[in-house]
């Protein structure tokens, strides 16, 4: 007949063995060093470095030339917008504005379409601002609109680009321009967008301007 160890004695033996093992583990860890697997104290983690592209682009608000929604994460467009000249720079600053637009909105149209759209967009803006050539665009300028007195003088287009406007054969011409209003106040960095849709006329594809709303 085998006599089993009482439960209380067995528990005491197990507890003694566990305490001995813990003591050996503590003795094995060198003083002044933290075990490699131990968690760090709160706040001890290294700070996460910020990317330069996350900082706000300088000059975009001051020059009235907006950057696209993806520019905040695009260092190239950030640098382009920050290089814009100040207001009042004159003709000398137009090239910088053109380069900033091209950097912020990469070309996405065939060269022939882009040239046609740019020519039409420039003509439409000039007709709208100065009154010259409104009769060329009867679908854009009504008879009442063609009779309106010119609103701007000393008109100058500073920069322009033509890009796709979503899908479905649509495009937009984005223009930056300068001019003096009827009160004589001359302002540069004005912005106008003209939108177009691709149609077929006499068997040939062409771009048709959409009336401004």
C-alpha positions in Angstrom: 0.0 0.0 0.0 1.5 3.4 -1.1 1.1 6.4 1.2 0.5 9.7 -0.7 2.0 12.9 0.4 -0.6 15.2 2.1 -1.8 18.1 -0.1 -0.4 20.8 2.3 3.0 19.3 2.2 3.0 19.0 -1.6 2.0 22.7 -2.0 4.8 23.7 0.4 7.4 21.8 -1.6 6.2 23.3 -4.9 6.3 26.8 -3.4 9.9 26.2 -2.1 11.1 25.0 -5.6 9.5 28.1 -7.3 11.2 30.5 -4.9 14.5 28.8 -5.4 14.2 29.1 -9.2 13.3 32.8 -9.0 16.3 33.4 -6.8 18.6 31.8 -9.3 17.2 33.9 -12.1 17.7 37.1 -10.2 21.2 36.2 -9.4 21.9 35.5 -13.0 20.9 39.0 -14.1 23.8 41.5 -13.9 23.3 44.5 -11.6 22.6 47.8 -13.5 21.4 46.1 -16.7 17.9 45.7 -17.8 16.8 42.4 -19.2 16.5 42.6 -23.0 12.9 41.6 -23.0 11.7 44.0 -20.3 9.3 46.7 -21.4 10.4 50.4 -21.5 9.0 53.0 -19.2 6.2 55.2 -20.7 7.7 58.2 -22.6 11.1 56.5 -23.1 10.5 55.8 -26.8 12.5 57.9 -29.3 10.7 60.8 -31.0 9.5 60.1 -34.5 11.3 62.4 -37.0 9.1 64.6 -39.2 9.5 64.5 -42.9 10.3 67.9 -44.5 7.4 67.3 -46.9 4.9 67.4 -43.9 5.7 71.1 -43.2 3.3 73.7 -44.7 4.3 74.9 -48.1 5.5 78.5 -48.0 4.1 81.2 -50.3 1.1 79.4 -51.6 -1.4 81.6 -49.8 0.6 84.8 -50.3 0.7 84.2 -54.1 -2.9 83.1 -54.6 -1.7 80.0 -56.6 -3.2 76.9 -54.9 -1.4 73.6 -54.8 -3.3 70.4 -55.6 -4.6 68.1 -52.8 -1.7 65.7 -53.3 1.0 68.4 -53.1 1.2 68.2 -49.3 2.8 64.8 -49.7 4.8 65.7 -52.8 8.2 67.3 -52.0 8.5 68.4 -55.7 5.3 70.4 -55.7 6.1 71.8 -52.2 9.4 73.1 -53.5 7.8 74.5 -56.7 5.1 76.4 -54.8 7.6 77.8 -52.3 9.6 79.2 -55.2 6.8 81.5 -56.4 7.7 85.1 -56.7 6.1 87.7 -54.5 3.1 89.8 -55.7 4.2 92.8 -57.8 7.2 91.0 -59.3 6.0 91.8 -62.8 7.0 90.0 -66.0 10.2 88.8 -64.3 8.2 86.5 -62.1 6.0 84.9 -64.7 8.5 82.2 -65.6 8.6 81.0 -61.9 4.8 80.8 -61.8 4.7 78.8 -65.0 7.4 76.4 -63.7 5.5 76.0 -60.4 2.3 75.1 -62.2 4.0 72.5 -64.3 5.7 71.0 -61.3 2.5 70.8 -59.3 0.3 69.4 -62.1 2.4 67.1 -64.3 1.4 67.0 -68.0 -1.2 64.4 -68.8 -2.5 65.4 -72.3 -1.1 64.7 -75.8 0.9 67.7 -76.9 -1.5 68.6 -79.8 -4.5 68.7 -77.4 -2.6 70.7 -74.9 -1.6 73.3 -77.5 -5.2 73.6 -78.8 -6.6 73.9 -75.3 -4.0 76.5 -74.2 -4.8 78.7 -77.3 -8.5 78.5 -76.6 -8.2 79.1 -72.9 -6.0 82.2 -73.4 -8.4 83.6 -76.0 -11.4 83.0 -73.8 -9.8 84.7 -70.8 -8.7 87.7 -72.9 -12.3 88.0 -74.3 -13.8 87.7 -70.8 -11.5 90.2 -69.2 -11.1 92.8 -71.9 -14.1 92.2 -74.2 -11.9 91.6 -77.2 -13.1 88.7 -79.3 -16.2 87.7 -77.4 -18.0 87.2 -80.7 -15.8 84.2 -81.4 -17.5 82.3 -78.6 -21.3 82.6 -78.9 -21.9 79.5 -76.8 -19.9 81.0 -74.0 -20.8 84.7 -74.2 -24.5 85.5 -74.8 -25.5 88.7 -76.6 -26.0 90.4 -73.3 -22.5 89.2 -72.2 -20.9 90.4 -75.4 -22.3 93.9 -74.8 -20.8 94.2 -71.3 -18.1 96.9 -70.9 -14.6 95.5 -70.5 -13.8 95.0 -66.8 -10.0 95.0 -67.0 -7.1 96.9 -68.6 -3.3 96.3 -68.7 -4.2 92.6 -69.0 -1.4 90.0 -69.0 -1.5 86.3 -68.8 1.3 85.2 -66.4 1.1 81.4 -66.8 -1.2 78.7 -68.1 -1.4 74.9 -68.2 -3.9 72.5 -69.8 -4.7 69.2 -67.9 -7.3 66.4 -67.9 -10.4 67.2 -65.8 -11.4 63.7 -64.6 -12.6 61.3 -67.2 -15.0 61.3 -70.1 -13.0 63.5 -72.4 -12.9 66.6 -70.2 -10.1 69.0 -69.7 -9.4 72.3 -67.8 -7.1 75.2 -68.6 -5.7 76.8 -65.5 -4.6 80.4 -66.0 -2.8 82.9 -63.7 -3.1 86.5 -64.9 -2.8 90.2 -64.0 -4.9 93.2 -64.8 -6.2 96.6 -63.6 -9.9 96.7 -62.6 -12.2 99.6 -63.4 -11.1 101.3 -60.2 -7.5 101.3 -61.5 -6.3 98.7 -59.0 -3.7 96.5 -60.6 -3.4 93.0 -59.2 -1.4 90.0 -60.3 -1.8 86.4 -59.4 -5.5 86.3 -60.4 -6.8 82.8 -61.2 -9.3 81.6 -63.8 -10.2 78.1 -64.9 -11.9 77.3 -68.3 -13.3 73.8 -68.7 -13.7 71.9 -72.0 -15.3 68.8 -73.3 -14.1 66.7 -76.3 -16.6 66.5 -79.2 -16.5 65.6 -82.8 -17.1 68.3 -85.4 -17.3 67.4 -89.1 -15.7 64.1 -88.4 -12.8 65.6 -86.5 -12.3 65.5 -82.7 -12.1 69.0 -81.1 -12.4 70.7 -77.8 -15.5 72.7 -76.9 -15.6 75.2 -74.1 -18.2 74.8 -71.4 -20.2 77.9 -70.3 -19.1 79.2 -67.0 -21.7 78.9 -64.2 
